[in-house]
Amino acid sequence: MRNVAVIGGGLTGLTCAYRLIQKGFAVDVFELQDALGGLCRSFSFHNEKIPYSPHQFFRQDLYLLGLINEFSLPIYWGTSVAAIYDGNTNRSFRLTSPTDILNFSILSPIDRLKLGLFAARLRLAKITGEKYNNLSRENAASWLRRETNDTICRNFFEPLLFNKFSIPLAHLSAEWIATRLREELGTGRVWGYIDGGMQSLIDELESRISLHNKIYTSCSVRKIQIERRQVRAIEFVQGKKLEKKKYSAIVSTVPIPQLLSAVDSFPADFQSRMSSIDYSPYIGAVILCSQKLTKYHVSYYVNSDIGGINEFTNFYRRHEKHIIYVFKYLNNSDRLWDKDDISIEAAYRNTLFRAYGQFRIDRMLIVREKYASPVFGINYPQAVPPIVTPIKGLYLAGMFSVYPKERNLDSAVMAGEKAAEIIAKYN
């Protein structure tokens, strides 16, 4: 039987493994953490399962919905209302539709109208399926200035998107930002969520994969062994024991820097291409409390030291506690990453107290991800990692490969499914 190793037990890796098993492959999954799922996992609090991250989705997320429906998991559909919170004025502005922009008093009436018309054009582009391939070599700042004006770019887009991604607009791809804005403005207010959280989907995948195949957790892949430009084996450590196992194919779903540390024989041009990809770290928080901070589901922050908050139970009201997620992406020079969790908890608490007054926090959990997202810069289109690598039998799958599509759960499932199709074709 053809045997495949899948490195990474997140949603992409588990989807890929599951589909390969359906196609007749024997599959082993290797996961560094002690449990599968990454940020799709949940933790327990007073007999409740609380997700580490809020994973909602949309009706057009067909890859994800196909997998959810395959397992007959119940879906909750609810209404999402978004806002922008300005730290300078301590005010929130509803921002769910282009017409909401007309009340965004930080901008002049004329600039509000221009921004509203721009948002309407993006929403129309979503309906018509317009692509932005012509923007692949342009930076986001120049494109947004051309589409709106300098004032709107400086007072709205630059603080909003820098707070969210911690990367200056001039360093980001216009194609990616345009696609992302189009997706967010074109999705409407109806979002979906699996009752029981994404942990339910992870559990279903795990149970089917582990039925006749091996899943290694708390397992560090040290090296992908290659001979004559063809994969041969994986060297891994579980516990304190170094082991080696042979495979006819290997698919890596981990971030590119982790892959490069396990492979030392890529051709020079491919190595250089992959090494050019930077990543943004992420430090978020899960907060459990007894009161709402706002009436909104998601609040994007400007002029603040966090990216925003997701008041999850303003959307999904079936938890006993009120659940708030703080989200913040960092750049590689941000020293926040080096601080301990206690310091970060204090900083996030102070930011929220300044915005909303003091409130009781029953629990706060800091969530870190060193390689949370590739930096989609103006040169990223030339560096997009391919599924098929120059090493025979070595394949890549991840949200990094579905550029410029929105980086979300649907992208993760799509990446796993497409990789499984290609691996089956070549093996």
N, C-alpha and C positions, 0 to 999 in steps of 0.2 A: 504494500500500500504506500502511496506517496505521502511522505511526512513533511509537515511544515511547522516552523516555529514562528509564533507571533510575539514580538517583543512589545510589551505595553498592554496593560489590562484596563484601559479606559474604554469609552464607548466605541471609538474607532476600532481598536484592537479586538474587542469582543464581537462586534458586528462582523468584522473580517473573518475571525475564527469560526463563528457560527455559520456563515455562508460557505466557507471552505468545507466544513464538515458535511453540510448538505450536498456538496458536490463530490463527496467521496474521499476527502483527504483525512488523514490522521493529523491532529493539530495539538501542539503544546503551547500554552500561553505562559509568558514570563512577566511577572509584575514585581516592581521594586518594593511597593508598600505592602502592608500586612492585610490589605483588603482590596478588592477590585473596584473600579468605577471612578477613581480620581475625585473630582469635585462633584460628581453625580451621586456620591455616597451621602448617607445620613448618619446622625449620631443620636443617642438616646438622651431624653431629658424628661423626667417624671412620666415614664412609660409612653412618651410620644417620640416619634421619629422626626427629627428636624434636619432638613437638607443643609449640607455645607454651603450650598450656593443655590440661588433661585433659578430654576431651569424651566422657563415657560417657552412656549412655541406658538406657531401661527398655523392657520388652516392651509397655507400653501407649502408647508414643510412636509412634502409628500414622502420623502425617504424615511423620515422619523415616524410619521403617522402610519406608514405601511408596516413598520416593525412593531409599533405599539399595537396596531389592530391584529397583527399576526398572533399576538399573545393574548388578545381579548382583554387588554388592560383598560379600566374605566378612565375616561377623560373628563375633566372639569373645564368648561368653557366660561370665561368671565370677561368682564369689561375692565380695561386698563385706562387709567387717566394719568398723564405725565405732566411734569412741571419743571420749570427752571427756578432754582433758588439762587439769589444774588447775595453773597456774603457782605458786600459793601452796604447795601440798603436793608438787609435782613428781611427781604420780601420774596415771596414765591409768585411765579407767574405760570398759570396753566398753559401747557403747550402740547396739545393733542391733535390739533388740526390747523391748517393754514390760517383760518379766521382768528384763532387764539392769538396769533402773532400781532394782530391789530391792537391788542391791549398791553403789549410789551413796552412799557413806558420808558425803559432805558434808552430806546431808540426814538428818533423824531418821527412824527406821523408819516412823513414821506418815506423814510427808511423802513418803517414798519410795513408800509404798502409794498415796497420793493421786495422785502423779505417774504411777505405773504405770497406774492406772485411767484417768487422763486420756489417756495415750498409747493405751491400748486402745480408748477411745471414738473417738479420731481415726482409728485403723486401721479400725474398724468403719464410720466415716463414709466412708472411701475406698471400702469394699466396696459400701456402699449408695448411693453417689453423692450424699450429702448436700451441700447448698450452704450458703453462709454469707452470703447477701445481707442478712440482718437485721443484720449487723455492719458495714455499709458506712459508718456514721457514728460508729463507736466506735473508740477507740484500743486498741492491742494490750495495753497495761499493764492497763487496767481489765478487759478481757475475761479475760486470764490470771489475774488475781487472783480474779475471780468463779468461774472454772472450777477453780482450785486453791486457793491462799491467798497471803497476803502473803509468808510466809517462802519458799515455793517460787518465787514471782515474783522476789523480791529475790536469793536465793542461787543460782538456777538459770537462769531465763529471761532476766533482765536482763543478767547478765554474759555469758551465752552468745550472745545475739542482738546485744548491743551490740558484742561482739568481732567478730562476723561482718559486721554491716552498718554499724557506727559511727554509728548513729542511735538515740537513746533510744526505748524501747518506747512511751512516751507520745506520740511523734510519728508512729508507724507505724499503718497501717490494720489493725484487728483482722481484717477480712475477708481481707486479703492474707496476714497471718501465719497465720491459721487454715487457709487453703487451702494454704499452703506446708508447714506442719507435717503436714497431712493427706497431702499428696503424698509427703513424705519418709518418713513412718512407714508409709505404705501401699504402698510400692513393693516391699518385701521386699528380699532380699539379692542377687538376681540382676541384674547390670548387663550392658549390652552395649557393645561397642567395635568399630569398623571396623578390621580388620587393615590396617595402614598408616596409621591415623589419619584424622581428618576431611579431611586434605589430599587423600586419595583421592577423596572426594566432591566437593570443590572442583575438582579436576582434571577430573573427569567433566563437571561443569556447564560449566566453562570451555571444554572442547573442543567441546561441542555448541553453545554460544552463539556462539563465535568462528568456527564453520564458515561462516556466511553473514552474520554481524553483527559490529559493531565494539565492541571493549572498549578503553576508554581507561584506562591506569594512570598513576600519578604525575601526576594531572590534578586541578586545583582548580576546582570549580564556583564562580564568583564571583557569578553572579546568575541567577535565574529571571525571565525577562522576561515581564511580564503586561500585557495591554492589554484594557481594558473587562472586567475580572474574568475573563479567559480566558488560559491559558498560550499563549505564542507561541514562545519560544526559550530556549536556555540559553547563557549566556556563560561560557566556561571558559578556563583557562590550562594549556597543556601545554608544558613547556619554558619559554621566555620569550614565547611567542606567545599573544596574546589572540584567541580565536575565538568565533564565534557559530553556532549551528545550530538550525533550527526543528523543532518537534515538535508533534504533535496532542495528545499526553498526556505527562505527566511524573509519575513515582512517586519519592518521596523515601523512602529507607530509613535515612537518617542520623539521629543524635540531633536532637531538636527544636531545641536552641540553634543547631546548624549550619544547619538549615533556615531559621530566623528570620533568620540573617545574610544569606541569599541572597534573601529575599523581603521587600519593603518596602511591600507593598500589601494585606496581609490586613485585613479588617474589624476595627475596634477591639476588639469583644467577643471575636473569635476570637484575635486577637493577645494579648490579656490572658489568655485561658484557657491558651494555649500557653506564655506567659511564666511562668506560675505553676508550671510543672513544674521541679523541681530534679533534679539528677543527683548520684550518688556517683561519685567517681573510684576507680580501682583500681590498686594497685601490687602485683604478684605477682612471683614468682621461679621459674625453672626451675633445679633443682640436679641435677647429675650427679655421682655418687659411687660407691663400691664396696661400701657396707654399708647394711644396713637400720637404721632408727632404732627402729622398733616392729614389731609383728606386724599392725598395722591398715592398712587401706586409706586411710581418712580419719580424721583426728584434729581435732576442733573444740576450739579453745583457749578457756579462761576465765582471767581474771586474768593476762593476758599482753598483749604489744603486737603480736601478729599474730592473724589470724582463725583460722588453723589450717594444717594441711599435708595434702597428698594424696600418699601414697607409692604412686605409680602402679604401680610394678613389684611391689608386694605383691598387686596385682589382675591385671595383665597382665604376664606373666613372659617376654616374648619379646624384650626388649632386652638388650644386652650390659651396659650400665651400669644402676645403680639410679637411678631417676628420682623426684625429690621436687618437688612443687609447693607453694610457699608462697602462701597467699592472704590478702589484706588489702584491705578496702574502707575508704575514708576519708570523712570529712565535709568540707564545703567550707572549714572553718576549720583543717583539719589541715595543719601546715607540712611534713609529710613529703613532700608533692607537690613542694615547691620544692627539695628536696635532690637532689644528683646521685646517679647510680647507684652510685658507689663508696661513698658514705655509707650508702645503703640496703643494699647488700650487707653492709657491716660490721655494721649493726644486725640484720639477719636472721640473719647467721652467729652473732652473740653470743647471740641468743635461742635458737637451736637448740643451741648449745654448752652453755648453762645447763641446758637440758632433758635433753640426751642425752649430754653429754660431748663432747670434741673428736673430730672425724673429718675425714678428708681429703675435700676438695671438688675435683673435677677441673674443673668449670666451673659458674659461676653466671651466669644471664642474667636481668636485670630486665625485667619486662613491665609497661608502663603503658597505661592506658586512661582518658582524662580523663572521658568520658561513659559509664562502664561500665553504669550502671543508673539508671533513674528512681528517685526517692525515693517510695515508695508510701505517702504520708501519708494522714491521715484525709480529706482533701479530694480525693484523687486520682480517686475514682470520678466526680466532676463534671468532671474535667479530661482524662479519657482521650481521646487524639487519635483522631479518626474517620478511616476510610479515605478517605472523600469529603470534600474541603474546600470552603469557600465559593468558591474559585477554580475555575472550570470547567476540567477537564482536569488538575488537580493532585491527586494522591493520596498518601496516607501509608501506609507499611507498616513494622512493626517489632514487637519484643517488647513495646514500650510500649503496644501496642493490644490485647493479649490478656489484660489484667487481668481477674480476679485469678489467672489460671492461672500455674503455676510458670514462672519465667523460665529457659527452657532451650532446647536445640537444636530440640526438637519445636515449641516456640512460634515459633521463627524461621522454620521451614519453613511452619508453618500461616499465619503472617502473610503470607509471600510468595505462597502459593497463593490465599488469600482475596482479596488485592489483585488478583491476575491475573484472578480470576473477575469481580470488580466492574468492573475496567477494560474487560474484554471486553464486559460487559453494556452499558456506557455509551458504547462507542466502536465 
